[in-house]
């Protein structure tokens, strides 16, 4: 069996998905691609089922928030792993804050269950089809999503902090 190199992985992604994958990069040697939320589950399924690639483990999945990126303020990052080749692939999707709905990956990866709940809890991204999408760490009554960059990092009313001690 041939080794899976980054070049071979990128070539395979382009052959399988064509213009469904874009913004292909290799930061620190990790192949990173972007797709759309309409294509994420079919892409993950194809990578999972591929006899050679075998990306059958979801290492992590998380939300991201770029409030200045109009129309694509929110996103989800998937990191899948092929144990056969010991290779990881990062896949990103972006969408508007006003339409923060993504299809669930729980039908493919059981590990997605808690990761999607955490992403819902902290970013407000709803995973359509999730079997139990509710808050996992914050209280159920909470109406905000604390990892969005809408909130200041510090309490601006505190008087016990001296700026010079904090490099300001």
Number of C-alpha atoms within 10 A of each C-alpha: 6 7 12 15 12 16 10 12 15 19 12 14 19 15 11 14 15 11 10 16 22 16 9 15 14 13 8 6 9 13 19 21 20 18 19 18 18 12 14 22 17 12 20 19 16 16 22 21 13 11 9 15 20 18 25 19 17 22 16 15 21 19 23 20 18 15 15 8 12 11 14 18 18 24 22 20 18 21 17 22 22 20 13 14 16 10 19 20 21 19 22 23 21 23 20 15 19 10 12 18 16 23 15 20 24 17 14 15 16 12 16 21 18 17 19 29 23 22 23 22 25 21 24 22 24 20 21 12 13 18 11 11 19 17 19 16 10 15 10 10 7 10 10 14 17 14 15 18 13 11 11 8 7 7 8 8 7 8 7 6 10 10 8 7 7 7 6 6
